[in-house]
Amino acid sequence: MKINPQMKVRHVAGEDIVITQSDQAADMTKVIALNESALHLYNALQERDFTMQDVVDTLLEAYDVDADTARRDAEAWVAEMQQNLMITD
C-alpha cells in the first residue's frame, strides 16, 4: 500500500484536513479531517510502501495500546483511507 501522493494534509483553523477533488463535472470536493492518530499514521507512512503490519507497528510504537486494539484501529484506518482514495495498492 502507499498513501496517494496527490493527497496533501493542510492545517486550517486548528484542524488537519485533506481536501480531495473529483474529475467529475459536478463539484465533488470533499474535506476529510484527520484526528491525532490518523495524522500520525499519515505522516509516518507517507512516501513509502507499507503493509498492514507496518500500520499496526506504528500505532504500537506511538500509543499505549495492546496489539489487538492496534490491529483493529489499523484496519479501520486503512479501510477509511481506501474508501476516500487516499491509499493506493
Buried (B, 14 or more C-beta within 10 A) or exposed (E): BEBBEEBEBEEEEEEBBBEBEEEEEEEEEEEBEBEEBBBBBBBBBBEEEBEEEBBBBBBBEBEEBEEEBBBEBBEEBBEBBBEBEBBBE
